[in-house]
Amino acid sequence: MEPVFDDGKIIGVIGQMNDITERILLEKKLKSFSYTDALTGLYNRNYYNFWKESEYNENLFPIFIIVADCDGLKKINDTYGHQSGDEYLHLCSSVFRIGLPKKAVKIRTGGDEFLFIIPNTYEKEGFEIINHMEDIAKYIAANVEDEKVKKKDDDMSLPLKRTEDILGYLGKNRREGQFL
């Protein structure tokens, strides 16, 4: 910026401004991509490392931690292909989003492994959360039993689609305050 003078007095300023809104939005989007697992929509290992360094503090205690994996992923990948395995991981992440409280930090650490950090949660409440997720899994299993995949040539999309419908129903009930 430069001042504009008239008879030795500043009568104005000349300058240039650039609108960097688009650049800032793009930077935020890139940061989000770097912290989010593209397949599940949950946080990834990069976010976990960031969280440990910048978010972790004593105000989060007590912390309840759940380490989980999606059993059978390798068998699904080997039998039905990686697209079906990806659908299975997406399904599992949906169960986690429904079954875990909003305050939980939900992280896919890699492959079929997940880490859930639930701040300000005592052991009793943590185990109630685990039981709730187990109830969701049992409910899904009972409702898709007739649609189980019988052999390698079968299309897995029907049982997975049916399960997604069930998860949508469970999520709606949870938002309305009803639990299994």
Summary of the structure (lengths in Angstrom):
residues: 180
radius of gyration: 24.2
end to end distance: 64.2
largest distance: 92.0
contacts: 447
relative contact order: 0.12
helix: 54%
strand: 17%
